[in-house]
Amino acid sequence: MNGSYALMGSSAIIRHVQHLVYKVAESNSAILITGEPGTGKDAIAKIIHERSQRNKFPFVPIKCSAGNEELLEIELFGYESGYVPQSPQAREGHFRQAEGGTLYLDEVSKLSDKLQLALYRAISDGIIRSLGGKADIPINIRIICSTSVDLEQLVRRGLFREELFYKLSATSIYLPPIRERREDIPILAEFFVQKFNQIKAKKIIGISHDAMNALLQNTWANNIQELENLIERIVVLKNSGSIEISDLPPRLRNFVTDNIDAFYDRTQQPIMNQNNIMQTTGNLYHSPTQSNISQYAKLGSQNSQVPPYSQSQRENAILNGHNNHFNRNNQANSPANNNYTQASQPQQNYNQTYSQAQNNLQNSNQSISRNSMFDDIPSEIDQFIKKEIDLGSGIDFYRVVEEFENRLISEALRRTNHNKNRAAQLLSMNRTTLVEKLKKRATTSPIKSETGRVKRNSAFTIFDGLGNDNPDFDTIDFVNLATEEGV
Ligand SMILES: Nc1ncnc2c1ncn2[C@@H]1O[C@H](COP(=O)(O)OP(=O)(O)OP(=O)(O)O)[C@@H](O)[C@H]1O
């Protein structure tokens, strides 16, 4: 959390999380925090500690890593004198260093089976044993764990202890990815501008409306961490003024215009509109064409009805964000006052400005996922598997996975008119990764020449895996990609 104990955000989800944080801080039970990387798990763990009765005692964070089990065991549990020949002194482990306070185990899934058992004993019986020790040592600590992988899956695959999973998940907090709580983006972005203004002694006054729109539309694969890193980079490079669209990296700079076709679907009413994201405008178009895209781009930049993202909104955002600060010296933030659950008037105004955008973004996201991007693919894969089974060949796991990947990439290319930058964005993938995958397929894809629909050496060919063209498949979309954009 970089020394700052803020939990910024105004979304219903983040307010619910804030509420949960207060509740669990009062108790002593172990806690599991789950969420994708960069969603704020470490931050929440620290805040829980700060809000708890244990805040006068240490907060000891440990990043668990697979590999060197013995070293991690020593670090966690310590050893008795004489256990390590080179070091005659006994050594305290992190469990004991956290006495009275909180031990935070980041990425708990990485613990070996032996360490999982030891952790289970520590949580359920309140005892540990140091290496070389003969007696159990009672401990008085709160244990918080986090994971960015699905522990339940690991339990099913026998890779994580079931009893530990149930013990931990009795009290768990899930932090959704930022793309599912986009209304937090402006507050977080502005918060980071102020944070890095202070750290880097800069005077950036805020973020322009267009730049904020682009931030709102990005998918943020690495969540808040990615947003924070981006703002830090920009603040380092800039000295004053506000952050403009031209300060953003190219993939975001083109977002508003480039990604327009990602925000409508081909069979339903368009989602994109003249404010880029603000309202639905009727049946402007069904399938992407270059002229549609530039028309929207033009409207987006010329529109004078766009509610400006003003200085006062910025100030309100920060102010209210700071009011949400979990500051242990600040009585206004005490659980009794609970004022974080009620948005103040300026906060509400601010939220209203973005709620429409948020609604449309949600609609647009739904429209992407409702349509062919994902919906059709499972049934296609299902058919593919059934055919394999009918042939009596069983399921070839790698072929099924490859088929799934093929279809996702094909669909993304189709939706973006074969623009690899935008297709990669849609898949939250680096362009180079996408290009590599296409190249690989150019050399490994089966060649189907008799129908003439899929050409030799096409970079990306779609088959049903049995050597049959899939008549439902828009094969023409995939041919000749080898020559497109120099692949
Ligand atoms: N609600 C929030 N308000 C302010 N800053 C936040 C918030 N959530 C996360 N951050 C900041 O975002 C960055 C990433 O958060 P954090 O390290 O807690 O994520 P994480 O889920 O633990 O990531 P990882 O899985 O990689 O450990 C941190 O610098 C943190 O300060």
The ligand as an SDF file (V2000), in Angstrom:
LIG
                    3D

 31 33  0  0  0  0  0  0  0  0999 V2000
   -9.0480    1.2310   -3.1160 N   0  0  0  0  0  0  0  0  0  0  0  0
   -7.8090    1.7000   -3.2720 C   0  0  0  0  0  0  0  0  0  0  0  0
   -7.5380    2.9790   -3.0290 N   0  0  0  0  0  0  0  0  0  0  0  0
   -6.3000    3.4690   -3.2360 C   0  0  0  0  0  0  0  0  0  0  0  0
   -5.2690    2.7550   -3.6840 N   0  0  0  0  0  0  0  0  0  0  0  0
   -5.4800    1.4760   -3.9340 C   0  0  0  0  0  0  0  0  0  0  0  0
   -6.7520    0.8670   -3.7400 C   0  0  0  0  0  0  0  0  0  0  0  0
   -6.6660   -0.4250   -4.0820 N   0  0  0  0  0  0  0  0  0  0  0  0
   -5.4070   -0.6170   -4.4830 C   0  0  0  0  0  0  0  0  0  0  0  0
   -4.6850    0.5130   -4.3860 N   0  0  0  0  0  0  0  0  0  0  0  0
   -3.2800    0.6810   -4.7770 C   0  0  0  0  0  0  0  0  0  0  0  0
   -3.0800   -0.1220   -5.9220 O   0  0  0  0  0  0  0  0  0  0  0  0
   -1.8440   -0.8020   -5.8560 C   0  0  0  0  0  0  0  0  0  0  0  0
   -2.1020   -2.2930   -5.9870 C   0  0  0  0  0  0  0  0  0  0  0  0
   -2.7620   -2.7200   -4.8210 O   0  0  0  0  0  0  0  0  0  0  0  0
   -2.2800   -4.0220   -4.0260 P   0  0  0  0  0  0  0  0  0  0  0  0
   -0.7870   -4.1910   -4.0890 O   0  0  0  0  0  0  0  0  0  0  0  0
   -2.8990   -3.9560   -2.6820 O   0  0  0  0  0  0  0  0  0  0  0  0
   -2.9740   -5.1300   -4.9590 O   0  0  0  0  0  0  0  0  0  0  0  0
   -2.9020   -6.7030   -4.7930 P   0  0  0  0  0  0  0  0  0  0  0  0
   -4.2290   -7.2320   -5.1810 O   0  0  0  0  0  0  0  0  0  0  0  0
   -2.3810   -7.0610   -3.4530 O   0  0  0  0  0  0  0  0  0  0  0  0
   -1.8260   -7.0620   -5.9060 O   0  0  0  0  0  0  0  0  0  0  0  0
   -0.9590   -8.4130   -5.9740 P   0  0  0  0  0  0  0  0  0  0  0  0
   -1.9210   -9.5380   -6.2040 O   0  0  0  0  0  0  0  0  0  0  0  0
   -0.0710   -8.1560   -7.1790 O   0  0  0  0  0  0  0  0  0  0  0  0
   -0.2090   -8.5150   -4.6810 O   0  0  0  0  0  0  0  0  0  0  0  0
   -1.2040   -0.4320   -4.5330 C   0  0  0  0  0  0  0  0  0  0  0  0
   -0.2070    0.5330   -4.7440 O   0  0  0  0  0  0  0  0  0  0  0  0
   -2.3290    0.1600   -3.7210 C   0  0  0  0  0  0  0  0  0  0  0  0
   -1.8320    1.2330   -2.9590 O   0  0  0  0  0  0  0  0  0  0  0  0
  1  2  1  0
  2  3  1  0
  2  7  2  0
  3  4  2  0
  4  5  1  0
  5  6  2  0
  6  7  1  0
  6 10  1  0
  7  8  1  0
  8  9  2  0
  9 10  1  0
 10 11  1  0
 11 12  1  0
 11 30  1  0
 12 13  1  0
 13 14  1  0
 13 28  1  0
 14 15  1  0
 15 16  1  0
 16 17  2  0
 16 18  1  0
 16 19  1  0
 19 20  1  0
 20 21  2  0
 20 22  1  0
 20 23  1  0
 23 24  1  0
 24 25  2  0
 24 26  1  0
 24 27  1  0
 28 29  1  0
 28 30  1  0
 30 31  1  0
M  END
$$$$
